[in-house]
Amino acid sequence: MTDARVCAVSEALSPYAWRRLTPEMVSRRALAAIDEPAAADPVPVARHDERIGVLVEFLRGCRWRSLTADAVSRQIVTALDTWRHESQWLEIELRWLSDADN
């Protein structure tokens, strides 16, 4: 694991019986670790964080409970990065359309 975010998520999940957690709680804990990787016991992010829905949808679409903490952490970071890149491209495309209208 070379990505610090993956390490932070894995460390945040490992002390818990994380396979028994809901996809929402795994997502909230993972996001807290990504947001504050230096925190010893990061507090789960608030329920209204838009990234939770992205990660919950991802987790519901795979067999994450059969993965190791490292593997699920890697998958979570990848899913979050993919969503960010897609969101950025959408913003660029919307700007192009807006500029074309002017």
WOSULQUI-V642103 format. One record per pair of residues at least 6 apart in sequence whose C-alpha atoms are under 8 Angstrom apart, sorted by the first residue. I is the first residue (numbers start at 1). GAP is how many residues later the second one is. Records with the same first field share a line. If there is no record, write none. Layout:
BEGIN
I->GAP / GAP
END
This chain:
BEGIN
1->6 / 69
4->33
5->28 / 29 / 32 / 72
6->64 / 67 / 68 / 71
7->63 / 66
8->25 / 26 / 29 / 30
9->20 / 21 / 22 / 24 / 25 / 64
10->59 / 60 / 62 / 63
12->17 / 18 / 21 / 29 / 30
13->13 / 16 / 17 / 56
14->55
18->8
19->46
23->32 / 33 / 36 / 37
24->28 / 29 / 31 / 32
25->19
27->25 / 28 / 29
28->16 / 17 / 18 / 19 / 24
29->13 / 14 / 15 / 16
30->14 / 43 / 46
31->13 / 14 / 20 / 21
32->10 / 11 / 12 / 13
33->6 / 9
36->6
51->29
54->25 / 26 / 29
55->21 / 24 / 25
58->18 / 21
64->8
END
